[in-house]
C-alpha cells in the first residue's frame, strides 16, 4: 500500500522561490556581511533544496544539539534589510564625502610671528645683573671730572669690582691718563657712535678697562645729527658689555651737547664734581634743567647721585663759604667726602697712572677711597 505524500505547504514553496530570486544579491553581500550572513545564506539554501516529500512529524529526527556560540561577528557596515523570513541582506551606505582638514589658528600665522609666539611662551630667563652706569658731568671745565672718573673707578677696582671707563671727551684726557696717546689710536668711540662699531673693539686694558677717545670725537656730534635715535647711540653700544662689569664710569666733555646727552641717557646715576668757587657752582642750575629734560623724554631713571666738592683749599674763607652754600641749597646731595687740592693729582697723569697707583699711600689717594666707600654705602653695585 502506497504511503500518502503530504502536500508541500504554500509558504515553503514561496520561500524557496523568493530565496532563488535573491540568491545573486546574497552572494554579492556575503563577503561584507560576515559569518552571520553566510550562516543565513546556508540555511536558506538548505530550505530551497528540501525534497517535496517530508516524513511525518513523529518520524523526524530530533534537532541536532546547538553548536557552540562562535565568536561575535563584526558588526556589518551598512543598513540591514529583511528580504524574507530568516533572510537578510546588508545594503552599504553611500560613503560620506571627507571634510577638508580644518586649519588651526597657528597655520594662519606667518613664520616670523609664529616664532615670536613661541619665544613669548618660553620660560622666562633668569634676570641678568646690569652694571651701575655713572656719568661725571658738569658743563664747567676744569672741575676735576677726568681726575674723579679715573680715580674713583680705580678705587672700585681695588674693592674687587669690575670697572669700565668711557672717555667721551674729545680732548682724550682720560685716555692720556692711562698712558695711551689719543693721536695714535686707530679706532675710538667715534667709530662706535657714528659707524656702529662694537664697543668691545676699542676697549683697552690698563689699571681698569677703558674705551678710548680720539680727536675725531670733536666731529661726532655733527656726524650724528642726521642719525635716527642719536641720543641712544651709546646706550645701544653698551648693551654688548653691560653684563661684564659692575660699574661703568663715563667722563663727559665740558658742555651739554649731544655727547653729554648720550651719557645721561644711558646712566642711572650722575656725580657732579664742583670746584669750590662761585662760577663753578652757577653751572649746577643749568645742569639740573638739562637733567630734568632727560628724565621727561629719554631716561626717567637717571638721578643725581651726589655733588662732589673738588679742588678744595681749606686755607681760604671763600672755599669754606662755597661748601656751605652747596649744603644749604642741595642738602644731603652733597657728598661728605671732600677732594682737597694736592700736587699728586697733577703728577700722576704724567706717569700714565691713577693717583692710587702713583702714590698709593698719599692723602690724595685716600680721598677717593673714602668717596668710593660713600658711593657704595649709598646702594651702588647691590
VEXDREN-2710 file (C-alpha; in Angstrom, 1 decimal):
% VEXDREN-2710
k/r/px/py/pz
1/UNK/0.0/0.0/0.0
2/UNK/1.4/3.3/-1.0
3/UNK/2.2/5.8/1.6
4/UNK/0.4/9.1/1.3
5/UNK/2.5/12.0/0.3
6/UNK/1.6/15.2/2.2
7/UNK/1.3/18.3/0.2
8/UNK/4.1/20.9/0.3
9/UNK/3.0/23.9/2.3
10/UNK/2.5/27.0/0.2
11/UNK/4.7/29.1/2.5
12/UNK/7.6/26.7/2.0
13/UNK/7.4/26.8/-1.8
14/UNK/7.1/30.7/-1.7
15/UNK/10.1/30.8/0.5
16/UNK/12.1/28.8/-2.0
17/UNK/11.1/30.9/-4.9
18/UNK/11.9/34.1/-3.0
19/UNK/15.2/32.9/-2.0
20/UNK/16.1/31.9/-5.5
21/UNK/15.3/35.5/-6.6
22/UNK/17.7/37.0/-4.1
23/UNK/20.4/34.3/-4.4
24/UNK/22.7/36.5/-6.5
25/UNK/22.3/39.5/-4.1
26/UNK/23.3/37.3/-1.2
27/UNK/26.4/36.1/-3.0
28/UNK/27.5/39.8/-3.5
29/UNK/26.9/40.8/0.1
30/UNK/28.2/37.6/1.7
31/UNK/31.8/38.9/2.0
32/UNK/30.7/42.1/3.7
33/UNK/28.0/40.6/5.9
34/UNK/30.5/38.2/7.6
35/UNK/29.9/34.8/9.1
36/UNK/26.4/35.7/10.2
37/UNK/25.2/36.3/6.6
38/UNK/26.9/33.1/5.4
39/UNK/25.0/31.1/8.1
40/UNK/21.8/32.7/7.0
41/UNK/22.5/32.0/3.3
42/UNK/23.3/28.4/4.1
43/UNK/20.1/27.9/5.9
44/UNK/18.1/29.5/3.2
45/UNK/19.8/27.3/0.5
46/UNK/19.0/24.2/2.6
47/UNK/15.4/25.2/2.8
48/UNK/15.2/25.7/-1.0
49/UNK/16.7/22.2/-1.6
50/UNK/14.3/20.4/0.7
51/UNK/12.5/17.5/-1.1
52/UNK/8.9/17.7/-1.9
53/UNK/8.0/14.9/0.4
54/UNK/8.8/15.1/4.1
55/UNK/8.4/12.4/6.7
56/UNK/5.7/12.5/9.2
57/UNK/6.1/14.6/12.3
58/UNK/6.7/11.6/14.5
59/UNK/9.4/10.2/12.2
60/UNK/11.5/13.3/12.0
61/UNK/14.9/13.2/13.7
62/UNK/15.4/15.3/16.7
63/UNK/17.1/18.7/16.1
64/UNK/20.8/18.5/16.5
65/UNK/22.3/20.0/19.6
66/UNK/23.0/23.7/19.1
67/UNK/26.6/24.4/18.0
68/UNK/28.8/26.3/20.4
69/UNK/28.5/30.0/20.0
70/UNK/31.0/31.3/17.6
71/UNK/33.0/34.4/18.1
72/UNK/31.0/37.6/17.7
73/UNK/30.9/38.6/14.0
74/UNK/31.9/42.1/13.3
75/UNK/29.0/44.5/13.0
76/UNK/28.0/44.9/9.4
77/UNK/28.9/48.3/7.9
78/UNK/25.6/49.4/6.4
79/UNK/21.8/49.1/6.6
80/UNK/20.4/45.5/7.3
81/UNK/17.2/44.8/5.3
82/UNK/15.0/41.7/5.7
83/UNK/14.1/40.3/2.3
84/UNK/12.3/37.1/3.5
85/UNK/11.6/35.3/6.8
86/UNK/15.0/34.4/8.1
87/UNK/16.9/36.0/5.2
88/UNK/18.5/39.5/5.4
89/UNK/20.9/41.5/3.3
90/UNK/23.2/44.4/4.1
91/UNK/22.9/47.5/1.9
92/UNK/26.0/49.6/2.1
93/UNK/25.6/53.2/3.0
94/UNK/26.9/55.7/0.5
95/UNK/30.3/56.9/1.5
96/UNK/30.2/60.4/3.1
97/UNK/32.4/63.0/1.5
98/UNK/35.6/63.7/3.5
99/UNK/35.6/67.1/5.1
100/UNK/38.7/69.2/4.3
101/UNK/41.1/69.4/7.3
102/UNK/40.3/72.4/9.4
103/UNK/43.1/75.0/9.6
104/UNK/44.3/75.8/13.0
105/UNK/44.9/79.4/14.0
106/UNK/48.6/78.8/14.2
107/UNK/48.6/77.8/10.5
108/UNK/47.4/81.3/9.6
109/UNK/50.3/83.0/11.4
110/UNK/53.4/84.0/9.4
111/UNK/56.5/82.0/10.3
112/UNK/58.2/85.0/11.9
113/UNK/55.2/85.8/14.1
114/UNK/54.9/82.1/15.0
115/UNK/58.5/82.1/16.2
116/UNK/57.8/85.2/18.2
117/UNK/54.7/83.5/19.8
118/UNK/56.9/80.5/20.7
119/UNK/59.5/82.8/22.3
120/UNK/56.8/84.5/24.3
121/UNK/55.7/81.1/25.6
122/UNK/59.2/80.1/26.5
123/UNK/60.3/80.0/30.1
124/UNK/61.4/83.4/31.4
125/UNK/65.1/83.8/31.7
126/UNK/66.8/84.5/34.9
127/UNK/67.4/88.2/35.4
128/UNK/70.8/89.4/34.4
129/UNK/72.7/91.8/36.7
130/UNK/73.3/95.1/35.0
131/UNK/76.2/97.5/35.7
132/UNK/75.7/100.7/37.5
133/UNK/76.4/103.4/34.9
134/UNK/77.7/106.7/36.4
135/UNK/78.2/109.8/34.4
136/UNK/80.5/112.5/35.7
137/UNK/79.1/115.7/34.3
138/UNK/79.4/119.5/34.6
139/UNK/79.4/121.9/31.7
140/UNK/82.1/124.0/33.5
141/UNK/85.6/122.8/32.6
142/UNK/88.5/122.4/35.0
143/UNK/86.5/120.9/37.9
144/UNK/88.3/117.6/38.1
145/UNK/85.8/115.5/36.1
146/UNK/88.5/113.4/34.5
147/UNK/90.5/113.0/37.7
148/UNK/87.4/111.9/39.6
149/UNK/86.3/109.5/36.9
150/UNK/89.6/107.7/36.8
151/UNK/90.5/107.6/40.5
152/UNK/87.0/106.6/41.7
153/UNK/87.0/103.8/39.1
154/UNK/90.4/102.5/40.3
155/UNK/89.1/102.7/43.9
156/UNK/86.1/100.5/42.9
157/UNK/88.6/98.1/41.2
158/UNK/90.7/97.9/44.4
159/UNK/87.5/96.8/46.2
160/UNK/87.1/93.9/43.8
161/UNK/84.6/95.3/41.3
162/UNK/84.8/95.1/37.6
163/UNK/85.0/98.6/36.1
164/UNK/84.9/100.1/32.6
165/UNK/85.8/103.7/32.0
166/UNK/84.5/105.5/28.9
167/UNK/86.3/108.6/27.6
168/UNK/83.6/110.7/25.9
169/UNK/85.7/113.9/25.9
170/UNK/87.2/114.7/22.5
171/UNK/90.3/116.1/24.4
172/UNK/91.1/112.5/25.4
173/UNK/92.4/113.4/28.8
174/UNK/91.2/110.2/30.4
175/UNK/92.8/108.2/27.6
176/UNK/96.1/110.0/28.2
177/UNK/95.9/109.5/31.9
178/UNK/96.3/105.8/31.3
179/UNK/99.4/106.2/29.1
180/UNK/97.6/106.0/25.7
181/UNK/98.2/108.6/23.1
182/UNK/94.8/109.7/21.6
183/UNK/96.5/110.8/18.4
184/UNK/97.8/107.2/17.7
185/UNK/94.5/105.5/18.4
186/UNK/93.2/103.8/15.2
187/UNK/89.7/103.0/16.5
188/UNK/87.8/105.1/19.1
189/UNK/84.4/106.0/20.4
190/UNK/83.8/108.0/17.2
191/UNK/83.6/104.7/15.3
192/UNK/81.2/103.3/17.9
193/UNK/78.8/106.2/17.9
194/UNK/78.9/107.1/14.2
195/UNK/79.7/103.8/12.5
196/UNK/78.1/101.4/15.0
197/UNK/81.4/99.5/15.6
198/UNK/81.1/97.1/18.6
199/UNK/82.5/98.8/21.7
200/UNK/84.5/95.7/22.6
201/UNK/86.8/96.5/19.7
202/UNK/88.0/99.8/21.3
203/UNK/88.4/98.7/24.9
204/UNK/92.0/98.7/26.2
205/UNK/93.0/97.0/29.4
206/UNK/95.1/99.2/31.8
207/UNK/94.5/99.7/35.5
208/UNK/90.9/99.4/34.5
209/UNK/89.3/98.7/31.1
210/UNK/89.0/101.9/29.1
211/UNK/87.0/102.7/25.9
212/UNK/89.4/105.2/24.3
213/UNK/88.8/108.5/22.7
214/UNK/90.4/110.4/19.9
215/UNK/90.2/113.9/18.5
216/UNK/87.7/112.6/15.9
217/UNK/85.1/112.8/18.6
218/UNK/85.0/116.5/18.1
219/UNK/83.1/115.9/14.8
220/UNK/80.9/113.1/16.2
221/UNK/78.0/115.5/17.1
222/UNK/77.8/116.8/13.5
223/UNK/78.1/113.3/12.0
224/UNK/75.3/112.0/14.3
225/UNK/73.0/114.9/13.7
226/UNK/71.1/113.1/10.9
227/UNK/71.1/109.7/12.7
228/UNK/67.8/108.4/14.0
229/UNK/67.9/107.7/17.7
230/UNK/71.2/109.6/18.0
231/UNK/70.6/110.2/21.7
232/UNK/70.7/106.5/22.4
233/UNK/73.8/105.6/20.4
234/UNK/75.9/105.0/23.5
235/UNK/73.1/103.1/25.2
236/UNK/72.9/100.7/22.3
237/UNK/76.6/100.2/22.2
238/UNK/76.9/99.4/25.9
239/UNK/74.4/96.5/25.7
240/UNK/77.2/94.3/24.4
241/UNK/79.2/94.6/27.6
242/UNK/76.7/95.6/30.2
243/UNK/76.8/92.3/31.9
244/UNK/80.6/92.1/32.0
245/UNK/81.1/95.0/34.5
246/UNK/79.8/96.1/37.9
247/UNK/80.5/99.8/37.2
248/UNK/80.7/101.9/34.0
249/UNK/82.1/105.3/34.6
250/UNK/81.7/107.9/31.8
251/UNK/83.9/111.1/31.5
252/UNK/81.9/113.7/29.7
253/UNK/83.0/116.8/27.8
254/UNK/82.6/120.3/29.4
255/UNK/79.3/121.0/27.6
256/UNK/75.7/119.9/27.5
257/UNK/75.8/118.8/23.8
258/UNK/74.9/115.5/22.2
259/UNK/77.8/113.6/23.7
260/UNK/76.8/114.6/27.2
261/UNK/73.1/113.8/26.5
262/UNK/74.2/110.3/25.3
263/UNK/76.0/109.8/28.6
264/UNK/73.0/111.0/30.7
265/UNK/70.6/108.8/28.6
266/UNK/72.4/105.6/29.4
267/UNK/73.3/106.4/33.0
268/UNK/71.3/105.7/36.1
269/UNK/73.4/108.0/38.3
270/UNK/75.2/111.3/37.9
271/UNK/78.0/112.6/40.0
272/UNK/78.6/116.3/39.7
273/UNK/82.2/117.5/40.5
274/UNK/82.1/121.1/41.6
275/UNK/85.1/123.3/42.2
276/UNK/84.6/125.3/45.4
277/UNK/84.2/128.6/43.6
278/UNK/81.3/130.8/42.7
279/UNK/81.5/130.5/38.9
280/UNK/81.6/126.7/39.1
281/UNK/78.5/126.5/41.2
282/UNK/76.4/128.6/38.8
283/UNK/76.5/125.8/36.3
284/UNK/74.6/123.4/38.6
285/UNK/71.3/125.1/37.8
286/UNK/71.7/124.6/34.1
287/UNK/72.8/121.0/34.6
288/UNK/69.6/120.4/36.7
289/UNK/67.4/121.8/33.9
290/UNK/69.1/119.6/31.3
291/UNK/68.7/116.5/33.6
292/UNK/65.0/117.3/34.1
293/UNK/64.5/117.2/30.3
294/UNK/66.4/113.9/30.1
295/UNK/64.2/112.4/32.7
296/UNK/61.0/113.6/31.0
297/UNK/61.9/112.5/27.5
298/UNK/64.8/109.9/27.4
299/UNK/65.7/108.4/30.8
300/UNK/63.2/108.6/33.7
301/UNK/65.5/106.6/35.9
302/UNK/68.6/108.9/35.9
303/UNK/69.2/110.9/39.1
304/UNK/71.9/112.9/40.8
305/UNK/73.9/110.6/43.0
306/UNK/75.7/113.4/44.6
307/UNK/77.6/116.7/44.3
308/UNK/81.3/116.4/45.0
309/UNK/83.3/119.4/46.2
310/UNK/86.7/119.3/44.5
311/UNK/89.9/121.2/44.5
312/UNK/89.1/122.4/48.0
313/UNK/91.6/124.8/49.6
314/UNK/90.7/124.8/53.3
315/UNK/93.1/127.7/53.8
316/UNK/90.7/130.2/52.2
317/UNK/87.4/131.6/53.5
318/UNK/85.9/131.6/50.1
319/UNK/86.2/127.8/49.7
320/UNK/84.6/127.2/53.1
321/UNK/81.7/129.6/52.1
322/UNK/81.2/127.8/48.8
323/UNK/80.8/124.5/50.6
324/UNK/78.3/126.0/53.0
325/UNK/76.3/127.4/50.0
326/UNK/76.2/123.9/48.4
327/UNK/75.0/122.3/51.6
328/UNK/72.3/124.9/52.1
329/UNK/70.9/124.5/48.6
330/UNK/71.4/120.8/48.0
331/UNK/71.4/119.3/51.5
332/UNK/72.1/115.6/51.5
333/UNK/73.0/115.5/47.8
334/UNK/76.4/116.9/48.8
335/UNK/78.9/114.2/49.5
336/UNK/80.6/114.2/52.9
337/UNK/83.9/113.4/51.2
338/UNK/86.0/116.3/50.1
339/UNK/88.6/116.3/47.4
340/UNK/91.3/118.7/48.5
341/UNK/94.0/120.2/46.4
342/UNK/97.1/118.1/46.0
343/UNK/100.1/118.1/43.7
344/UNK/99.8/114.4/43.3
345/UNK/96.8/114.9/41.1
346/UNK/98.9/116.8/38.6
347/UNK/101.9/114.4/38.7
348/UNK/100.0/111.1/38.3
349/UNK/98.8/111.6/34.6
350/UNK/102.4/112.3/33.6
351/UNK/103.2/108.8/34.6
352/UNK/100.1/107.4/32.8
353/UNK/98.6/106.2/36.1
354/UNK/95.9/107.0/38.6
355/UNK/96.9/108.6/41.9
356/UNK/96.1/105.4/43.7
357/UNK/98.8/103.6/41.7
358/UNK/101.2/106.6/41.5
359/UNK/101.3/107.1/45.3
360/UNK/99.0/104.6/46.9
361/UNK/99.6/105.8/50.5
362/UNK/99.1/109.5/49.8
363/UNK/96.3/111.6/51.2
364/UNK/95.1/112.2/47.6
365/UNK/94.6/108.5/47.1
366/UNK/92.7/108.2/50.3
367/UNK/90.3/111.0/49.3
368/UNK/89.0/108.8/46.5
369/UNK/89.0/105.6/48.6
370/UNK/86.7/107.4/51.1
371/UNK/84.5/108.6/48.2
372/UNK/84.2/105.0/46.9
373/UNK/83.1/103.8/50.3
374/UNK/80.4/106.5/50.4
375/UNK/79.1/105.7/47.0
376/UNK/79.0/102.0/47.8
377/UNK/77.2/102.8/51.0
378/UNK/74.5/104.7/49.1
379/UNK/73.4/101.5/47.4
380/UNK/75.6/101.1/44.3
381/UNK/76.5/97.6/42.9
382/UNK/74.0/95.8/45.1
END
